């Protein structure tokens, strides 16, 4: 052959290669003329199994490849006309002789030209890539599930994310049912679960336009037995179940059987949601119509999908349980009802109730005053609720000492810093050790006699003030450092005049506060702020909040001021003279008679006034003043400019003095000392 014609040898080799390809190659080879009629195909073409190649010779492409679900003739015609090759295009076909009949082929089409450039026809190759594409689809589904399922801590939403990820890419219909106790945060039962265990259908999705559902989403039911669903929950093993009209177990669950028939489902894949030998729920996947039945590879993939979903559901369950415990703790720590006076109405509002670190409080103070407190502790869960309870208790304890707002927050700041330092001594593995403790708080005191609020803030909280003329403002309150931080800047107070009929809204979320203060906020458009019931006003604020506001969970106090009646308050200046005691006692008696106070309370009040004025005359500094306030209690106050601290003494039997405050403490329900600039006020309260 070395002495022969080289060109002839090459031609013979090419012809031999083509003949071998047409008779031996596993790749489908198709030769079509310029009219797109089949000229020749190889005898081993996968797409032609069960058909004779000579039967296809002379047929047009649209007839020869009628089983292909795309317009193959249109694709080949474009290649023939433009010369642009069609490379590795995946098309679908339905071939009854194959199992499964749904097949996928990768085709490549090239235009054939002669030496002179004339168009001779089209060469087409086809490769059966059904298994490859199914494996690729499984990988895509697995990636989608890992990326999308479990983005929330809600087991119901997790189920919805799963069915959205697997339909229609992996199944034609999907159902997720979760053990009802798991939805509430309870521990999942160990397999096998007890008979008749209730499950909730949390998600359903179908590729059909109007699918038939055996049970609506959200329904709680007991699974009939025996069925593949109860069997999968019992042994925690997935199973592929062919569905036929005579399948025996369908009679145990008629609604499911009817839905299966309506959907024309022929293959069921049941996968348990299991974690550590515990059953959390079950996933049911169906294939309907012409879809290929589930196989072993599908079962393995579904097991991976269910494992990921079960972990997400269990995380959601743990969060639900912790949130339930934290919400219970918060509910026990927060006040059940607000304290209201004739001059100040208050109401509580929780925007979502989902932040256990947020708190509100109203604290009755002496002199008919009221302290309003709103705060928020960093962090979430039970630890935030416990810290919130600690700080709320400290605030109430400090308020009992009649501290001004700036001094109270300064002491609260020190307590928060001490609690934060204690976290540094926790074990290294405790996650709370790495969690910073900070808190925001606003503390405001309303004085109905002066009609003013005195407030101090830690962090970025502050009230929204709505005056009777519907003007909305954010009172300028100098913000101090956040509680628990190392910043040592001093706290300052702001004194705000609040006209009668004004509404103040204190929130624990600065985003919500800013929205309420906006010109488009609900406080500008809400009518009847002066006379509308406060609880109704709270509901109106919630209804008006936009869904996309971005505000977190917030604790809110809504307060409305009322005019303090002038005839319920009297004040008399007193001389620093022993005769002032009798004068004060006489004036007190006349005023209590005008107020129609009962005889016993009036007698005790005159005695209290005698003792307090005597002490002020003897030990205090002028000017002296006696005040009586009739509100929810009868308050008696004696002011002087001295700074000496009065002490309650237990006088001996032979002592001539020292019994004044002791007598006062016995007759009054409460008493104390309030320091102001200048001097001090000794006050008592008596129940009416």
Secondary structure as a PSIPRED ss2 file (coil, helix, strand):
# PSIPRED VFORMAT (PSIPRED V4.0)

   1 X C   1.000  0.000  0.000
   2 X C   1.000  0.000  0.000
   3 X C   1.000  0.000  0.000
   4 X C   1.000  0.000  0.000
   5 X C   1.000  0.000  0.000
   6 X H   0.000  1.000  0.000
   7 X H   0.000  1.000  0.000
   8 X H   0.000  1.000  0.000
   9 X H   0.000  1.000  0.000
  10 X H   0.000  1.000  0.000
  11 X H   0.000  1.000  0.000
  12 X H   0.000  1.000  0.000
  13 X H   0.000  1.000  0.000
  14 X H   0.000  1.000  0.000
  15 X H   0.000  1.000  0.000
  16 X H   0.000  1.000  0.000
  17 X H   0.000  1.000  0.000
  18 X H   0.000  1.000  0.000
  19 X H   0.000  1.000  0.000
  20 X H   0.000  1.000  0.000
  21 X H   0.000  1.000  0.000
  22 X H   0.000  1.000  0.000
  23 X H   0.000  1.000  0.000
  24 X H   0.000  1.000  0.000
  25 X C   1.000  0.000  0.000
  26 X C   1.000  0.000  0.000
  27 X C   1.000  0.000  0.000
  28 X E   0.000  0.000  1.000
  29 X E   0.000  0.000  1.000
  30 X E   0.000  0.000  1.000
  31 X E   0.000  0.000  1.000
  32 X E   0.000  0.000  1.000
  33 X C   1.000  0.000  0.000
  34 X C   1.000  0.000  0.000
  35 X C   1.000  0.000  0.000
  36 X C   1.000  0.000  0.000
  37 X E   0.000  0.000  1.000
  38 X E   0.000  0.000  1.000
  39 X E   0.000  0.000  1.000
  40 X E   0.000  0.000  1.000
  41 X E   0.000  0.000  1.000
  42 X C   1.000  0.000  0.000
  43 X C   1.000  0.000  0.000
  44 X C   1.000  0.000  0.000
  45 X C   1.000  0.000  0.000
  46 X H   0.000  1.000  0.000
  47 X H   0.000  1.000  0.000
  48 X H   0.000  1.000  0.000
  49 X C   1.000  0.000  0.000
  50 X C   1.000  0.000  0.000
  51 X C   1.000  0.000  0.000
  52 X C   1.000  0.000  0.000
  53 X H   0.000  1.000  0.000
  54 X H   0.000  1.000  0.000
  55 X H   0.000  1.000  0.000
  56 X H   0.000  1.000  0.000
  57 X C   1.000  0.000  0.000
  58 X C   1.000  0.000  0.000
  59 X C   1.000  0.000  0.000
  60 X E   0.000  0.000  1.000
  61 X H   0.000  1.000  0.000
  62 X H   0.000  1.000  0.000
  63 X H   0.000  1.000  0.000
  64 X H   0.000  1.000  0.000
  65 X C   1.000  0.000  0.000
  66 X C   1.000  0.000  0.000
  67 X C   1.000  0.000  0.000
  68 X E   0.000  0.000  1.000
  69 X C   1.000  0.000  0.000
  70 X C   1.000  0.000  0.000
  71 X C   1.000  0.000  0.000
  72 X H   0.000  1.000  0.000
  73 X H   0.000  1.000  0.000
  74 X H   0.000  1.000  0.000
  75 X H   0.000  1.000  0.000
  76 X H   0.000  1.000  0.000
  77 X H   0.000  1.000  0.000
  78 X H   0.000  1.000  0.000
  79 X H   0.000  1.000  0.000
  80 X H   0.000  1.000  0.000
  81 X H   0.000  1.000  0.000
  82 X H   0.000  1.000  0.000
  83 X C   1.000  0.000  0.000
  84 X C   1.000  0.000  0.000
  85 X C   1.000  0.000  0.000
  86 X E   0.000  0.000  1.000
  87 X E   0.000  0.000  1.000
  88 X E   0.000  0.000  1.000
  89 X E   0.000  0.000  1.000
  90 X E   0.000  0.000  1.000
  91 X E   0.000  0.000  1.000
  92 X E   0.000  0.000  1.000
  93 X E   0.000  0.000  1.000
  94 X E   0.000  0.000  1.000
  95 X C   1.000  0.000  0.000
  96 X C   1.000  0.000  0.000
  97 X C   1.000  0.000  0.000
  98 X C   1.000  0.000  0.000
  99 X C   1.000  0.000  0.000
 100 X C   1.000  0.000  0.000
 101 X C   1.000  0.000  0.000
 102 X E   0.000  0.000  1.000
 103 X E   0.000  0.000  1.000
 104 X E   0.000  0.000  1.000
 105 X E   0.000  0.000  1.000
 106 X E   0.000  0.000  1.000
 107 X E   0.000  0.000  1.000
 108 X E   0.000  0.000  1.000
 109 X E   0.000  0.000  1.000
 110 X E   0.000  0.000  1.000
 111 X E   0.000  0.000  1.000
 112 X E   0.000  0.000  1.000
 113 X E   0.000  0.000  1.000
 114 X C   1.000  0.000  0.000
 115 X C   1.000  0.000  0.000
 116 X C   1.000  0.000  0.000
 117 X C   1.000  0.000  0.000
 118 X C   1.000  0.000  0.000
 119 X E   0.000  0.000  1.000
 120 X E   0.000  0.000  1.000
 121 X E   0.000  0.000  1.000
 122 X E   0.000  0.000  1.000
 123 X E   0.000  0.000  1.000
 124 X E   0.000  0.000  1.000
 125 X E   0.000  0.000  1.000
 126 X E   0.000  0.000  1.000
 127 X E   0.000  0.000  1.000
 128 X E   0.000  0.000  1.000
 129 X C   1.000  0.000  0.000
 130 X H   0.000  1.000  0.000
 131 X H   0.000  1.000  0.000
 132 X H   0.000  1.000  0.000
 133 X H   0.000  1.000  0.000
 134 X H   0.000  1.000  0.000
 135 X H   0.000  1.000  0.000
 136 X H   0.000  1.000  0.000
 137 X H   0.000  1.000  0.000
 138 X H   0.000  1.000  0.000
 139 X H   0.000  1.000  0.000
 140 X H   0.000  1.000  0.000
 141 X H   0.000  1.000  0.000
 142 X H   0.000  1.000  0.000
 143 X H   0.000  1.000  0.000
 144 X H   0.000  1.000  0.000
 145 X H   0.000  1.000  0.000
 146 X H   0.000  1.000  0.000
 147 X H   0.000  1.000  0.000
 148 X H   0.000  1.000  0.000
 149 X C   1.000  0.000  0.000
 150 X C   1.000  0.000  0.000
 151 X C   1.000  0.000  0.000
 152 X C   1.000  0.000  0.000
 153 X C   1.000  0.000  0.000
 154 X C   1.000  0.000  0.000
 155 X H   0.000  1.000  0.000
 156 X H   0.000  1.000  0.000
 157 X H   0.000  1.000  0.000
 158 X H   0.000  1.000  0.000
 159 X H   0.000  1.000  0.000
 160 X H   0.000  1.000  0.000
 161 X H   0.000  1.000  0.000
 162 X H   0.000  1.000  0.000
 163 X H   0.000  1.000  0.000
 164 X H   0.000  1.000  0.000
 165 X H   0.000  1.000  0.000
 166 X H   0.000  1.000  0.000
 167 X E   0.000  0.000  1.000
 168 X C   1.000  0.000  0.000
 169 X C   1.000  0.000  0.000
 170 X C   1.000  0.000  0.000
 171 X E   0.000  0.000  1.000
 172 X C   1.000  0.000  0.000
 173 X E   0.000  0.000  1.000
 174 X E   0.000  0.000  1.000
 175 X E   0.000  0.000  1.000
 176 X E   0.000  0.000  1.000
 177 X E   0.000  0.000  1.000
 178 X E   0.000  0.000  1.000
 179 X E   0.000  0.000  1.000
 180 X H   0.000  1.000  0.000
 181 X H   0.000  1.000  0.000
 182 X H   0.000  1.000  0.000
 183 X H   0.000  1.000  0.000
 184 X C   1.000  0.000  0.000
 185 X C   1.000  0.000  0.000
 186 X C   1.000  0.000  0.000
 187 X C   1.000  0.000  0.000
 188 X C   1.000  0.000  0.000
 189 X E   0.000  0.000  1.000
 190 X E   0.000  0.000  1.000
 191 X C   1.000  0.000  0.000
 192 X C   1.000  0.000  0.000
 193 X C   1.000  0.000  0.000
 194 X C   1.000  0.000  0.000
 195 X C   1.000  0.000  0.000
 196 X C   1.000  0.000  0.000
 197 X C   1.000  0.000  0.000
 198 X E   0.000  0.000  1.000
 199 X E   0.000  0.000  1.000
 200 X E   0.000  0.000  1.000
 201 X E   0.000  0.000  1.000
 202 X E   0.000  0.000  1.000
 203 X E   0.000  0.000  1.000
 204 X E   0.000  0.000  1.000
 205 X E   0.000  0.000  1.000
 206 X E   0.000  0.000  1.000
 207 X C   1.000  0.000  0.000
 208 X C   1.000  0.000  0.000
 209 X C   1.000  0.000  0.000
 210 X C   1.000  0.000  0.000
 211 X C   1.000  0.000  0.000
 212 X C   1.000  0.000  0.000
 213 X C   1.000  0.000  0.000
 214 X C   1.000  0.000  0.000
 215 X C   1.000  0.000  0.000
 216 X C   1.000  0.000  0.000
 217 X C   1.000  0.000  0.000
 218 X C   1.000  0.000  0.000
 219 X C   1.000  0.000  0.000
 220 X E   0.000  0.000  1.000
 221 X E   0.000  0.000  1.000
 222 X E   0.000  0.000  1.000
 223 X C   1.000  0.000  0.000
 224 X C   1.000  0.000  0.000
 225 X C   1.000  0.000  0.000
 226 X C   1.000  0.000  0.000
 227 X C   1.000  0.000  0.000
 228 X H   0.000  1.000  0.000
 229 X H   0.000  1.000  0.000
 230 X H   0.000  1.000  0.000
 231 X H   0.000  1.000  0.000
 232 X H   0.000  1.000  0.000
 233 X H   0.000  1.000  0.000
 234 X H   0.000  1.000  0.000
 235 X H   0.000  1.000  0.000
 236 X C   1.000  0.000  0.000
 237 X C   1.000  0.000  0.000
 238 X C   1.000  0.000  0.000
 239 X E   0.000  0.000  1.000
 240 X E   0.000  0.000  1.000
 241 X E   0.000  0.000  1.000
 242 X E   0.000  0.000  1.000
 243 X C   1.000  0.000  0.000
 244 X C   1.000  0.000  0.000
 245 X C   1.000  0.000  0.000
 246 X C   1.000  0.000  0.000
 247 X C   1.000  0.000  0.000
 248 X H   0.000  1.000  0.000
 249 X H   0.000  1.000  0.000
 250 X H   0.000  1.000  0.000
 251 X H   0.000  1.000  0.000
 252 X H   0.000  1.000  0.000
 253 X C   1.000  0.000  0.000
 254 X H   0.000  1.000  0.000
 255 X H   0.000  1.000  0.000
 256 X H   0.000  1.000  0.000
 257 X H   0.000  1.000  0.000
 258 X H   0.000  1.000  0.000
 259 X H   0.000  1.000  0.000
 260 X H   0.000  1.000  0.000
 261 X H   0.000  1.000  0.000
 262 X H   0.000  1.000  0.000
 263 X H   0.000  1.000  0.000
 264 X C   1.000  0.000  0.000
 265 X E   0.000  0.000  1.000
 266 X E   0.000  0.000  1.000
 267 X E   0.000  0.000  1.000
 268 X E   0.000  0.000  1.000
 269 X E   0.000  0.000  1.000
 270 X E   0.000  0.000  1.000
 271 X E   0.000  0.000  1.000
 272 X E   0.000  0.000  1.000
 273 X E   0.000  0.000  1.000
 274 X E   0.000  0.000  1.000
 275 X E   0.000  0.000  1.000
 276 X C   1.000  0.000  0.000
 277 X C   1.000  0.000  0.000
 278 X E   0.000  0.000  1.000
 279 X E   0.000  0.000  1.000
 280 X E   0.000  0.000  1.000
 281 X E   0.000  0.000  1.000
 282 X E   0.000  0.000  1.000
 283 X E   0.000  0.000  1.000
 284 X E   0.000  0.000  1.000
 285 X E   0.000  0.000  1.000
 286 X E   0.000  0.000  1.000
 287 X E   0.000  0.000  1.000
 288 X E   0.000  0.000  1.000
 289 X C   1.000  0.000  0.000
 290 X C   1.000  0.000  0.000
 291 X C   1.000  0.000  0.000
 292 X C   1.000  0.000  0.000
 293 X C   1.000  0.000  0.000
 294 X C   1.000  0.000  0.000
 295 X C   1.000  0.000  0.000
 296 X H   0.000  1.000  0.000
 297 X H   0.000  1.000  0.000
 298 X H   0.000  1.000  0.000
 299 X H   0.000  1.000  0.000
 300 X H   0.000  1.000  0.000
 301 X H   0.000  1.000  0.000
 302 X H   0.000  1.000  0.000
 303 X H   0.000  1.000  0.000
 304 X H   0.000  1.000  0.000
 305 X H   0.000  1.000  0.000
 306 X H   0.000  1.000  0.000
 307 X H   0.000  1.000  0.000
 308 X H   0.000  1.000  0.000
 309 X H   0.000  1.000  0.000
 310 X H   0.000  1.000  0.000
 311 X H   0.000  1.000  0.000
 312 X H   0.000  1.000  0.000
 313 X H   0.000  1.000  0.000
 314 X H   0.000  1.000  0.000
 315 X H   0.000  1.000  0.000
 316 X H   0.000  1.000  0.000
 317 X H   0.000  1.000  0.000
 318 X H   0.000  1.000  0.000
 319 X H   0.000  1.000  0.000
 320 X H   0.000  1.000  0.000
 321 X H   0.000  1.000  0.000
 322 X H   0.000  1.000  0.000
 323 X H   0.000  1.000  0.000
 324 X H   0.000  1.000  0.000
 325 X H   0.000  1.000  0.000
 326 X H   0.000  1.000  0.000
 327 X H   0.000  1.000  0.000
 328 X H   0.000  1.000  0.000
 329 X H   0.000  1.000  0.000
 330 X H   0.000  1.000  0.000
 331 X H   0.000  1.000  0.000
 332 X H   0.000  1.000  0.000
 333 X H   0.000  1.000  0.000
 334 X C   1.000  0.000  0.000
 335 X C   1.000  0.000  0.000
 336 X C   1.000  0.000  0.000
 337 X C   1.000  0.000  0.000
 338 X C   1.000  0.000  0.000
 339 X C   1.000  0.000  0.000
 340 X C   1.000  0.000  0.000
 341 X C   1.000  0.000  0.000
 342 X C   1.000  0.000  0.000
 343 X C   1.000  0.000  0.000
 344 X E   0.000  0.000  1.000
 345 X E   0.000  0.000  1.000
 346 X E   0.000  0.000  1.000
 347 X E   0.000  0.000  1.000
 348 X E   0.000  0.000  1.000
 349 X E   0.000  0.000  1.000
 350 X E   0.000  0.000  1.000
 351 X C   1.000  0.000  0.000
 352 X C   1.000  0.000  0.000
 353 X C   1.000  0.000  0.000
 354 X C   1.000  0.000  0.000
 355 X C   1.000  0.000  0.000
 356 X C   1.000  0.000  0.000
 357 X C   1.000  0.000  0.000
 358 X E   0.000  0.000  1.000
 359 X E   0.000  0.000  1.000
 360 X E   0.000  0.000  1.000
 361 X E   0.000  0.000  1.000
 362 X E   0.000  0.000  1.000
 363 X E   0.000  0.000  1.000
 364 X E   0.000  0.000  1.000
 365 X C   1.000  0.000  0.000
 366 X C   1.000  0.000  0.000
 367 X C   1.000  0.000  0.000
 368 X C   1.000  0.000  0.000
 369 X C   1.000  0.000  0.000
 370 X E   0.000  0.000  1.000
 371 X E   0.000  0.000  1.000
 372 X E   0.000  0.000  1.000
 373 X E   0.000  0.000  1.000
 374 X E   0.000  0.000  1.000
 375 X E   0.000  0.000  1.000
 376 X E   0.000  0.000  1.000
 377 X E   0.000  0.000  1.000
 378 X C   1.000  0.000  0.000
 379 X C   1.000  0.000  0.000
 380 X C   1.000  0.000  0.000
 381 X H   0.000  1.000  0.000
 382 X H   0.000  1.000  0.000
 383 X H   0.000  1.000  0.000
 384 X H   0.000  1.000  0.000
 385 X H   0.000  1.000  0.000
 386 X H   0.000  1.000  0.000
 387 X H   0.000  1.000  0.000
 388 X H   0.000  1.000  0.000
 389 X H   0.000  1.000  0.000
 390 X H   0.000  1.000  0.000
 391 X H   0.000  1.000  0.000
 392 X H   0.000  1.000  0.000
 393 X H   0.000  1.000  0.000
 394 X H   0.000  1.000  0.000
 395 X H   0.000  1.000  0.000
 396 X H   0.000  1.000  0.000
 397 X H   0.000  1.000  0.000
 398 X H   0.000  1.000  0.000
 399 X H   0.000  1.000  0.000
 400 X C   1.000  0.000  0.000
 401 X C   1.000  0.000  0.000
 402 X C   1.000  0.000  0.000
 403 X C   1.000  0.000  0.000
 404 X C   1.000  0.000  0.000
 405 X H   0.000  1.000  0.000
 406 X H   0.000  1.000  0.000
 407 X H   0.000  1.000  0.000
 408 X H   0.000  1.000  0.000
 409 X H   0.000  1.000  0.000
 410 X H   0.000  1.000  0.000
 411 X H   0.000  1.000  0.000
 412 X H   0.000  1.000  0.000
 413 X H   0.000  1.000  0.000
 414 X H   0.000  1.000  0.000
 415 X H   0.000  1.000  0.000
 416 X H   0.000  1.000  0.000
 417 X H   0.000  1.000  0.000
 418 X H   0.000  1.000  0.000
 419 X H   0.000  1.000  0.000
 420 X H   0.000  1.000  0.000
 421 X H   0.000  1.000  0.000
 422 X H   0.000  1.000  0.000
 423 X H   0.000  1.000  0.000
 424 X C   1.000  0.000  0.000
 425 X C   1.000  0.000  0.000
 426 X C   1.000  0.000  0.000
 427 X C   1.000  0.000  0.000
 428 X C   1.000  0.000  0.000
 429 X C   1.000  0.000  0.000
 430 X C   1.000  0.000  0.000
 431 X H   0.000  1.000  0.000
 432 X H   0.000  1.000  0.000
 433 X H   0.000  1.000  0.000
 434 X H   0.000  1.000  0.000
 435 X C   1.000  0.000  0.000
 436 X C   1.000  0.000  0.000
 437 X C   1.000  0.000  0.000
 438 X C   1.000  0.000  0.000
 439 X E   0.000  0.000  1.000
 440 X E   0.000  0.000  1.000
 441 X E   0.000  0.000  1.000
 442 X E   0.000  0.000  1.000
 443 X E   0.000  0.000  1.000
 444 X E   0.000  0.000  1.000
 445 X E   0.000  0.000  1.000
 446 X E   0.000  0.000  1.000
 447 X E   0.000  0.000  1.000
 448 X C   1.000  0.000  0.000
 449 X C   1.000  0.000  0.000
 450 X C   1.000  0.000  0.000
 451 X C   1.000  0.000  0.000
 452 X E   0.000  0.000  1.000
 453 X E   0.000  0.000  1.000
 454 X E   0.000  0.000  1.000
 455 X E   0.000  0.000  1.000
 456 X E   0.000  0.000  1.000
 457 X E   0.000  0.000  1.000
 458 X E   0.000  0.000  1.000
 459 X C   1.000  0.000  0.000
 460 X C   1.000  0.000  0.000
 461 X C   1.000  0.000  0.000
 462 X C   1.000  0.000  0.000
 463 X E   0.000  0.000  1.000
 464 X E   0.000  0.000  1.000
 465 X E   0.000  0.000  1.000
 466 X E   0.000  0.000  1.000
 467 X C   1.000  0.000  0.000
 468 X C   1.000  0.000  0.000
 469 X C   1.000  0.000  0.000
 470 X C   1.000  0.000  0.000
 471 X C   1.000  0.000  0.000
 472 X E   0.000  0.000  1.000
 473 X E   0.000  0.000  1.000
 474 X C   1.000  0.000  0.000
 475 X C   1.000  0.000  0.000
 476 X C   1.000  0.000  0.000
 477 X C   1.000  0.000  0.000
 478 X C   1.000  0.000  0.000
 479 X E   0.000  0.000  1.000
 480 X E   0.000  0.000  1.000
 481 X C   1.000  0.000  0.000
 482 X C   1.000  0.000  0.000
 483 X E   0.000  0.000  1.000
 484 X C   1.000  0.000  0.000
 485 X C   1.000  0.000  0.000
 486 X C   1.000  0.000  0.000
 487 X C   1.000  0.000  0.000
 488 X C   1.000  0.000  0.000
 489 X C   1.000  0.000  0.000
 490 X C   1.000  0.000  0.000
 491 X C   1.000  0.000  0.000
 492 X C   1.000  0.000  0.000
 493 X C   1.000  0.000  0.000
 494 X E   0.000  0.000  1.000
 495 X E   0.000  0.000  1.000
 496 X E   0.000  0.000  1.000
 497 X E   0.000  0.000  1.000
 498 X C   1.000  0.000  0.000
 499 X C   1.000  0.000  0.000
 500 X C   1.000  0.000  0.000
 501 X C   1.000  0.000  0.000
 502 X C   1.000  0.000  0.000
 503 X E   0.000  0.000  1.000
 504 X E   0.000  0.000  1.000
 505 X E   0.000  0.000  1.000
 506 X E   0.000  0.000  1.000
 507 X E   0.000  0.000  1.000
 508 X C   1.000  0.000  0.000
 509 X C   1.000  0.000  0.000
 510 X H   0.000  1.000  0.000
 511 X H   0.000  1.000  0.000
 512 X H   0.000  1.000  0.000
 513 X H   0.000  1.000  0.000
 514 X H   0.000  1.000  0.000
 515 X H   0.000  1.000  0.000
 516 X H   0.000  1.000  0.000
 517 X H   0.000  1.000  0.000
 518 X C   1.000  0.000  0.000
 519 X C   1.000  0.000  0.000
 520 X C   1.000  0.000  0.000
 521 X C   1.000  0.000  0.000
 522 X H   0.000  1.000  0.000
 523 X H   0.000  1.000  0.000
 524 X H   0.000  1.000  0.000
 525 X H   0.000  1.000  0.000
 526 X C   1.000  0.000  0.000
 527 X C   1.000  0.000  0.000
 528 X C   1.000  0.000  0.000
 529 X C   1.000  0.000  0.000
 530 X C   1.000  0.000  0.000
 531 X C   1.000  0.000  0.000
 532 X C   1.000  0.000  0.000
 533 X C   1.000  0.000  0.000
 534 X H   0.000  1.000  0.000
 535 X H   0.000  1.000  0.000
 536 X H   0.000  1.000  0.000
 537 X H   0.000  1.000  0.000
 538 X H   0.000  1.000  0.000
 539 X H   0.000  1.000  0.000
 540 X H   0.000  1.000  0.000
 541 X H   0.000  1.000  0.000
 542 X H   0.000  1.000  0.000
 543 X H   0.000  1.000  0.000
 544 X H   0.000  1.000  0.000
 545 X C   1.000  0.000  0.000
 546 X C   1.000  0.000  0.000
 547 X C   1.000  0.000  0.000
 548 X C   1.000  0.000  0.000
 549 X C   1.000  0.000  0.000
 550 X C   1.000  0.000  0.000
 551 X C   1.000  0.000  0.000
 552 X C   1.000  0.000  0.000
 553 X C   1.000  0.000  0.000
 554 X C   1.000  0.000  0.000
 555 X E   0.000  0.000  1.000
 556 X E   0.000  0.000  1.000
 557 X E   0.000  0.000  1.000
 558 X E   0.000  0.000  1.000
 559 X E   0.000  0.000  1.000
 560 X E   0.000  0.000  1.000
 561 X E   0.000  0.000  1.000
 562 X C   1.000  0.000  0.000
 563 X C   1.000  0.000  0.000
 564 X C   1.000  0.000  0.000
 565 X C   1.000  0.000  0.000
 566 X H   0.000  1.000  0.000
 567 X H   0.000  1.000  0.000
 568 X H   0.000  1.000  0.000
 569 X E   0.000  0.000  1.000
 570 X E   0.000  0.000  1.000
 571 X E   0.000  0.000  1.000
 572 X E   0.000  0.000  1.000
 573 X E   0.000  0.000  1.000
 574 X E   0.000  0.000  1.000
 575 X C   1.000  0.000  0.000
 576 X C   1.000  0.000  0.000
 577 X C   1.000  0.000  0.000
 578 X C   1.000  0.000  0.000
 579 X H   0.000  1.000  0.000
 580 X H   0.000  1.000  0.000
 581 X H   0.000  1.000  0.000
 582 X H   0.000  1.000  0.000
 583 X H   0.000  1.000  0.000
 584 X H   0.000  1.000  0.000
 585 X H   0.000  1.000  0.000
 586 X H   0.000  1.000  0.000
 587 X H   0.000  1.000  0.000
 588 X H   0.000  1.000  0.000
 589 X H   0.000  1.000  0.000
 590 X H   0.000  1.000  0.000
 591 X H   0.000  1.000  0.000
 592 X H   0.000  1.000  0.000
 593 X H   0.000  1.000  0.000
 594 X H   0.000  1.000  0.000
 595 X C   1.000  0.000  0.000
 596 X C   1.000  0.000  0.000
 597 X C   1.000  0.000  0.000
 598 X C   1.000  0.000  0.000
 599 X H   0.000  1.000  0.000
 600 X H   0.000  1.000  0.000
 601 X H   0.000  1.000  0.000
 602 X H   0.000  1.000  0.000
 603 X H   0.000  1.000  0.000
 604 X H   0.000  1.000  0.000
 605 X H   0.000  1.000  0.000
 606 X H   0.000  1.000  0.000
 607 X H   0.000  1.000  0.000
 608 X H   0.000  1.000  0.000
 609 X H   0.000  1.000  0.000
 610 X H   0.000  1.000  0.000
 611 X H   0.000  1.000  0.000
 612 X H   0.000  1.000  0.000
 613 X H   0.000  1.000  0.000
 614 X H   0.000  1.000  0.000
 615 X H   0.000  1.000  0.000
 616 X H   0.000  1.000  0.000
 617 X H   0.000  1.000  0.000
 618 X H   0.000  1.000  0.000
 619 X H   0.000  1.000  0.000
 620 X C   1.000  0.000  0.000
 621 X C   1.000  0.000  0.000
 622 X C   1.000  0.000  0.000
 623 X C   1.000  0.000  0.000
 624 X E   0.000  0.000  1.000
 625 X E   0.000  0.000  1.000
 626 X E   0.000  0.000  1.000
 627 X E   0.000  0.000  1.000
 628 X E   0.000  0.000  1.000
 629 X E   0.000  0.000  1.000
 630 X E   0.000  0.000  1.000
 631 X C   1.000  0.000  0.000
 632 X C   1.000  0.000  0.000
 633 X E   0.000  0.000  1.000
 634 X E   0.000  0.000  1.000
 635 X E   0.000  0.000  1.000
 636 X E   0.000  0.000  1.000
 637 X E   0.000  0.000  1.000
 638 X E   0.000  0.000  1.000
 639 X E   0.000  0.000  1.000
 640 X E   0.000  0.000  1.000
 641 X C   1.000  0.000  0.000
 642 X C   1.000  0.000  0.000
 643 X C   1.000  0.000  0.000
 644 X C   1.000  0.000  0.000
 645 X C   1.000  0.000  0.000
 646 X C   1.000  0.000  0.000
 647 X C   1.000  0.000  0.000
 648 X C   1.000  0.000  0.000
 649 X C   1.000  0.000  0.000
 650 X C   1.000  0.000  0.000
 651 X C   1.000  0.000  0.000
 652 X C   1.000  0.000  0.000
 653 X C   1.000  0.000  0.000
 654 X C   1.000  0.000  0.000
 655 X C   1.000  0.000  0.000
 656 X C   1.000  0.000  0.000
 657 X C   1.000  0.000  0.000
 658 X C   1.000  0.000  0.000
 659 X C   1.000  0.000  0.000
 660 X H   0.000  1.000  0.000
 661 X H   0.000  1.000  0.000
 662 X H   0.000  1.000  0.000
 663 X H   0.000  1.000  0.000
 664 X H   0.000  1.000  0.000
 665 X H   0.000  1.000  0.000
 666 X H   0.000  1.000  0.000
 667 X H   0.000  1.000  0.000
 668 X C   1.000  0.000  0.000
 669 X C   1.000  0.000  0.000
 670 X E   0.000  0.000  1.000
 671 X E   0.000  0.000  1.000
 672 X E   0.000  0.000  1.000
 673 X E   0.000  0.000  1.000
 674 X E   0.000  0.000  1.000
 675 X E   0.000  0.000  1.000
 676 X C   1.000  0.000  0.000
 677 X C   1.000  0.000  0.000
 678 X C   1.000  0.000  0.000
 679 X C   1.000  0.000  0.000
 680 X E   0.000  0.000  1.000
 681 X E   0.000  0.000  1.000
 682 X E   0.000  0.000  1.000
 683 X E   0.000  0.000  1.000
 684 X E   0.000  0.000  1.000
 685 X E   0.000  0.000  1.000
 686 X E   0.000  0.000  1.000
 687 X E   0.000  0.000  1.000
 688 X C   1.000  0.000  0.000
